[in-house]
Amino acid sequence: MARLLVLRSAPYHRSSLSAAATATSSRSASFPRLSRRHLPSLLRVPVRAVESSSGATKQEEAPLAAGEAQEPLPAAPAFVVEELGWGTQLAVKLKMLVAPPWKRVRKGSVLTMTLRGEISDQLKTRFSSGLSLPQICENFEKAAYDPRISGIYLHIEPLSCGWGKAEEIRRHIVDFKKSGKFVVGYMPVGGEKEYYLASACAELYAPPSAYVALYGLTIQQTFLRGVLEKVGVQPEIQRIGRYKSAGDQLGRKSMSNEVKEMLGALLDNIYGNWLDTVSSTHGKKKEEIEEFVNSGVYQVERLKKEGWITDLLYDDQVMTMLKERVGQNDKKSLRMIDYR
């Protein structure tokens, strides 16, 4: 991942699709057209991404005048939704007509995705549990152009992935909404990272029994020096600097002040970005969001009252609501698909 840390001072993120990007000299914008090979054979449509080639020319930064604040770089979109030409639309419709029965999808269907646990960088097979990061990002792009898809129903469960992956997925959610289709989130259990993703959805629902823990961010480490002393083992570790902590797990019983300084700066940066994003989503000041979190949120009803979630509904109630939204009047279940 190229985005292991979100920086508030310069919120510029390189696209994870840089391998598919092709530089185009005729375009002066910073979003060259992607190769269409990464989209499914059913929908080969134009998508744009940020050129992140290591050979790109970097502009020299002019020194800032005294007292002049540095302006943050604009955040690059994950993809840009473009209107399809008549030729592309005709080709897509023809492929739908000749598609085998097991690949046919009725118009007005809802794409469902579940985000949980560790999200790997490598592609997974159809029979593997969970989705990988490339599959998740690609699904948002495909659904934005697929005329059979009316929207996305996103289940968000406890995540163990890094903040860089969470940021990448969130950018795809934000850019998907530009297609005009709905994206509804459902979060039965979550914390700061899960809500960071869920807040990007146009609507967010949770069951009355939901557990949302917004208690702040923590980092913990395990030290084995005491255990090794009990068994008579003396580790030999050579330190080369105060901020080098590779051998601390074996050579120390607690964090050094330098490590606390580094981890504290990391947490402040991530938490500051979280506050900025959530406050921008809710249209409130950063101080108001921080005060609300520090007050201790233990009841999900309070999250609804303060506008952090749309409503308290169970999963079947949300699907019934989506059936009415897509105009499905029969007694069958909601037409849901996945791209796996």
KELO-554679 format. One record per residue (C-alpha): residue number from 1; y, x, z. Coordinates in Angstrom, 1 decimal. Layout:
BEGIN
> resi,Y,X,Z
> NUM,Y,X,Z
...
//
This chain:
BEGIN
> resi,Y,X,Z
> 1,0.0,0.0,0.0
> 2,3.5,1.2,-0.9
> 3,5.1,-1.0,1.8
> 4,3.7,0.1,5.2
> 5,7.1,-0.5,6.9
> 6,9.8,-3.1,6.3
> 7,13.3,-1.5,6.5
> 8,16.2,-3.8,7.3
> 9,18.7,-1.2,6.1
> 10,17.3,-1.1,2.6
> 11,15.0,-4.1,1.9
> 12,13.8,-2.9,-1.5
> 13,10.1,-3.3,-2.1
> 14,8.1,-1.8,-5.0
> 15,5.8,-4.2,-6.7
> 16,2.1,-4.0,-6.1
> 17,1.6,-4.8,-9.8
> 18,3.2,-1.5,-11.0
> 19,0.0,-0.4,-12.6
> 20,0.3,-3.3,-15.1
> 21,4.0,-2.8,-15.8
> 22,5.0,-1.4,-19.1
> 23,8.5,0.1,-19.6
> 24,10.5,-1.7,-22.3
> 25,13.5,0.1,-23.7
> 26,15.0,-3.1,-25.1
> 27,15.4,-4.6,-21.6
> 28,18.3,-3.4,-19.5
> 29,17.2,-5.4,-16.5
> 30,15.0,-3.8,-13.8
> 31,12.1,-6.2,-14.4
> 32,10.1,-5.1,-17.5
> 33,7.5,-7.4,-18.9
> 34,4.0,-7.1,-17.5
> 35,0.9,-6.7,-19.5
> 36,-0.9,-10.0,-19.8
> 37,-4.3,-8.6,-19.2
> 38,-4.1,-9.2,-15.4
> 39,-3.9,-13.0,-15.9
> 40,-7.1,-15.1,-16.5
> 41,-8.3,-15.7,-20.0
> 42,-7.2,-19.4,-19.5
> 43,-3.6,-18.7,-18.9
> 44,-2.1,-15.6,-20.5
> 45,1.6,-16.1,-19.8
> 46,4.6,-13.8,-19.5
> 47,5.3,-12.5,-16.0
> 48,7.8,-9.8,-14.9
> 49,7.5,-7.3,-12.1
> 50,9.5,-4.3,-10.8
> 51,9.0,-1.0,-12.6
> 52,7.8,1.4,-9.9
> 53,6.7,4.3,-11.9
> 54,7.0,7.6,-10.1
> 55,8.6,9.1,-13.1
> 56,11.6,6.7,-13.0
> 57,15.0,8.3,-12.9
> 58,16.7,7.9,-9.6
> 59,20.5,7.5,-9.5
> 60,22.3,10.0,-7.4
> 61,23.9,8.4,-4.3
> 62,27.6,9.0,-3.9
> 63,28.8,9.9,-0.4
> 64,30.2,7.1,1.6
> 65,33.8,7.1,2.7
> 66,34.6,7.2,6.4
> 67,33.9,3.8,7.9
> 68,32.4,2.4,4.8
> 69,29.1,0.5,5.3
> 70,26.2,1.1,3.0
> 71,25.2,-2.1,1.1
> 72,21.4,-2.8,1.2
> 73,19.6,-2.7,-2.1
> 74,18.5,-6.2,-3.4
> 75,15.0,-7.2,-2.7
> 76,12.9,-7.4,-5.9
> 77,11.0,-10.6,-6.6
> 78,7.2,-10.5,-6.8
> 79,7.3,-12.2,-10.2
> 80,9.8,-14.2,-12.2
> 81,8.8,-17.7,-13.5
> 82,9.7,-18.1,-17.2
> 83,9.5,-21.2,-19.3
> 84,6.6,-21.0,-21.7
> 85,7.2,-21.2,-25.5
> 86,5.6,-23.9,-27.6
> 87,3.1,-21.5,-29.0
> 88,1.9,-20.4,-25.6
> 89,1.7,-24.0,-24.4
> 90,-0.4,-25.0,-27.4
> 91,-2.8,-22.1,-26.9
> 92,-3.2,-23.0,-23.2
> 93,-4.0,-26.7,-24.0
> 94,-6.5,-25.7,-26.7
> 95,-8.3,-23.5,-24.2
> 96,-8.4,-26.3,-21.7
> 97,-10.1,-28.6,-24.3
> 98,-12.8,-26.1,-25.1
> 99,-13.4,-25.0,-21.6
> 100,-17.0,-25.6,-20.2
> 101,-17.4,-28.4,-17.7
> 102,-17.7,-26.2,-14.7
> 103,-14.3,-24.6,-15.5
> 104,-12.4,-27.8,-16.2
> 105,-9.7,-28.8,-13.7
> 106,-8.1,-32.2,-13.7
> 107,-4.4,-32.4,-13.9
> 108,-2.7,-33.1,-10.5
> 109,-5.1,-30.8,-8.6
> 110,-4.0,-28.8,-5.6
> 111,-4.9,-25.1,-5.2
> 112,-6.2,-24.2,-1.7
> 113,-6.2,-20.8,-0.2
> 114,-7.1,-19.6,3.3
> 115,-5.5,-16.5,4.7
> 116,-7.4,-15.0,7.7
> 117,-8.5,-11.8,9.2
> 118,-8.3,-8.5,7.4
> 119,-7.0,-8.7,3.9
> 120,-8.4,-5.9,1.8
> 121,-6.8,-4.0,-1.0
> 122,-10.0,-4.1,-3.1
> 123,-11.1,-7.0,-5.2
> 124,-13.9,-9.1,-3.8
> 125,-16.7,-10.9,-5.6
> 126,-16.9,-14.7,-5.9
> 127,-19.5,-14.9,-3.1
> 128,-17.5,-12.7,-0.6
> 129,-15.8,-14.2,2.3
> 130,-12.0,-14.2,2.2
> 131,-9.6,-13.2,-0.4
> 132,-8.2,-9.7,-1.2
> 133,-4.5,-9.0,-1.6
> 134,-4.7,-8.7,-5.5
> 135,-6.5,-12.1,-5.6
> 136,-4.0,-13.8,-3.4
> 137,-1.0,-12.5,-5.3
> 138,-2.6,-13.3,-8.6
> 139,-3.4,-16.8,-7.5
> 140,0.3,-17.5,-6.8
> 141,1.2,-16.3,-10.3
> 142,-1.5,-18.3,-12.0
> 143,-0.7,-21.5,-10.1
> 144,3.0,-21.2,-11.0
> 145,2.1,-21.5,-14.7
> 146,-1.0,-23.7,-14.6
> 147,0.1,-27.2,-15.7
> 148,-3.0,-28.7,-14.0
> 149,-1.9,-27.5,-10.6
> 150,0.7,-29.6,-8.7
> 151,1.0,-27.3,-5.7
> 152,-0.6,-25.1,-3.2
> 153,-2.1,-26.0,0.2
> 154,-2.1,-22.8,2.3
> 155,-4.2,-22.5,5.4
> 156,-2.9,-19.7,7.6
> 157,-5.2,-18.4,10.4
> 158,-5.0,-15.4,12.7
> 159,-4.4,-12.2,10.6
> 160,-5.4,-8.6,11.3
> 161,-3.7,-7.1,8.3
> 162,-0.6,-4.9,8.3
> 163,3.0,-6.1,8.0
> 164,3.3,-4.6,4.5
> 165,0.6,-7.0,3.2
> 166,2.2,-9.9,5.0
> 167,5.5,-9.0,3.3
> 168,3.9,-8.9,-0.1
> 169,2.3,-12.3,0.3
> 170,5.4,-13.8,1.6
> 171,7.4,-12.7,-1.4
> 172,4.8,-14.3,-3.7
> 173,5.2,-17.6,-1.8
> 174,9.0,-17.5,-2.1
> 175,8.8,-16.8,-5.9
> 176,6.1,-19.5,-6.4
> 177,8.5,-22.1,-5.0
> 178,10.9,-21.3,-7.9
> 179,8.4,-22.9,-10.3
> 180,9.3,-26.3,-8.8
> 181,5.8,-26.9,-7.4
> 182,5.2,-27.6,-3.7
> 183,3.6,-25.2,-1.3
> 184,2.4,-26.7,2.0
> 185,1.3,-24.6,4.9
> 186,-1.1,-25.5,7.7
> 187,-1.3,-23.2,10.8
> 188,-3.6,-24.2,13.7
> 189,-3.3,-20.8,15.5
> 190,-0.8,-18.1,15.0
> 191,1.7,-15.6,16.2
> 192,4.7,-13.7,14.8
> 193,2.9,-12.4,11.7
> 194,1.3,-15.8,10.9
> 195,4.6,-17.6,11.3
> 196,6.3,-15.0,9.2
> 197,4.1,-16.1,6.3
> 198,4.2,-19.8,7.2
> 199,8.0,-20.0,7.3
> 200,8.1,-19.3,3.6
> 201,6.3,-22.6,2.8
> 202,8.5,-25.5,1.9
> 203,6.6,-27.6,4.6
> 204,4.6,-26.4,7.6
> 205,2.2,-28.6,9.5
> 206,0.2,-27.9,12.6
> 207,-2.3,-30.0,14.7
> 208,-1.2,-31.4,18.0
> 209,-3.6,-28.9,19.6
> 210,-2.1,-25.9,17.8
> 211,-1.5,-22.6,19.6
> 212,1.5,-20.7,18.4
> 213,2.2,-17.6,20.5
> 214,5.7,-16.2,19.8
> 215,5.8,-13.6,22.6
> 216,7.1,-10.6,20.7
> 217,5.4,-7.5,19.3
> 218,3.3,-5.0,21.1
> 219,1.5,-1.7,20.4
> 220,-1.4,-0.4,22.5
> 221,-3.4,2.8,22.3
> 222,-6.6,4.0,23.9
> 223,-6.9,7.4,25.7
> 224,-10.2,9.1,26.5
> 225,-9.1,12.1,28.5
> 226,-10.2,10.6,31.8
> 227,-13.6,9.7,30.5
> 228,-14.2,13.2,29.1
> 229,-13.3,14.7,32.4
> 230,-15.9,12.6,34.2
> 231,-18.6,13.9,31.9
> 232,-17.4,17.5,32.0
> 233,-16.0,17.8,28.5
> 234,-12.8,19.8,28.0
> 235,-11.2,19.0,24.6
> 236,-9.4,21.9,22.9
> 237,-6.4,20.6,21.0
> 238,-3.6,22.7,19.6
> 239,-0.2,20.9,19.4
> 240,2.3,22.0,16.8
> 241,5.2,19.7,17.7
> 242,6.4,17.1,20.2
> 243,6.2,14.3,17.7
> 244,2.6,15.2,16.6
> 245,0.2,12.8,18.3
> 246,-3.0,13.2,16.4
> 247,-4.9,14.7,19.4
> 248,-3.3,12.6,22.1
> 249,-6.3,10.2,22.3
> 250,-8.5,13.0,23.5
> 251,-6.0,15.2,25.2
> 252,-3.8,12.8,27.2
> 253,-4.2,9.9,29.6
> 254,-1.0,8.1,28.6
> 255,1.6,8.0,25.8
> 256,4.1,10.8,25.7
> 257,7.8,10.0,25.7
> 258,8.0,11.1,22.0
> 259,5.3,8.7,21.0
> 260,7.0,5.9,22.9
> 261,10.2,6.7,21.1
> 262,8.5,6.6,17.6
> 263,6.6,3.4,18.3
> 264,9.6,1.7,19.9
> 265,11.7,2.5,16.8
> 266,8.9,1.0,14.6
> 267,8.7,-2.2,16.7
> 268,12.4,-2.6,16.7
> 269,12.5,-2.3,12.9
> 270,9.7,-4.8,12.3
> 271,11.0,-7.2,14.9
> 272,14.5,-7.0,13.5
> 273,13.3,-7.8,10.0
> 274,11.3,-10.7,11.4
> 275,14.4,-12.1,13.2
> 276,16.5,-11.7,10.0
> 277,13.9,-13.5,7.8
> 278,13.3,-16.4,10.2
> 279,17.0,-16.9,10.9
> 280,17.7,-16.9,7.2
> 281,14.9,-19.4,6.7
> 282,16.2,-21.8,9.4
> 283,19.8,-21.3,8.6
> 284,20.6,-20.1,12.1
> 285,22.1,-17.0,13.7
> 286,19.8,-14.1,14.6
> 287,20.9,-14.4,18.2
> 288,19.8,-18.0,18.4
> 289,16.4,-17.2,17.1
> 290,16.0,-14.4,19.5
> 291,17.1,-16.5,22.4
> 292,14.7,-19.2,21.5
> 293,11.7,-16.8,21.3
> 294,12.8,-15.1,24.6
> 295,12.9,-18.4,26.4
> 296,9.1,-18.7,26.0
> 297,7.6,-21.2,23.6
> 298,4.5,-22.7,25.1
> 299,4.5,-26.2,23.6
> 300,4.0,-27.0,20.0
> 301,6.1,-30.1,20.4
> 302,9.1,-27.9,21.1
> 303,8.6,-26.1,17.8
> 304,8.7,-29.4,16.0
> 305,11.8,-30.5,17.9
> 306,13.6,-27.3,17.0
> 307,12.6,-27.5,13.3
> 308,10.2,-24.6,13.3
> 309,7.4,-26.8,11.9
> 310,7.7,-30.0,9.8
> 311,5.4,-32.2,11.8
> 312,2.2,-32.4,13.9
> 313,-0.6,-33.6,11.7
> 314,-4.3,-32.9,11.5
> 315,-5.9,-31.4,8.4
> 316,-7.2,-34.7,7.0
> 317,-3.8,-36.3,7.5
> 318,-2.1,-33.6,5.5
> 319,-4.6,-34.0,2.7
> 320,-4.0,-37.8,2.7
> 321,-0.3,-37.1,2.4
> 322,-0.9,-34.7,-0.5
> 323,-3.1,-37.3,-2.3
> 324,-0.1,-39.7,-2.3
> 325,2.2,-36.9,-3.5
> 326,0.1,-36.0,-6.5
> 327,-0.5,-39.7,-7.4
> 328,-4.2,-39.8,-6.6
> 329,-4.8,-43.4,-5.8
> 330,-8.6,-43.5,-5.7
> 331,-10.8,-43.3,-2.6
> 332,-12.1,-39.9,-3.4
> 333,-11.1,-36.7,-1.6
> 334,-8.1,-34.7,-2.7
> 335,-8.7,-32.8,-5.9
> 336,-8.7,-29.3,-4.6
> 337,-9.7,-26.1,-6.5
> 338,-9.7,-22.3,-6.1
> 339,-9.5,-19.6,-8.7
> 340,-12.5,-17.7,-7.5
//
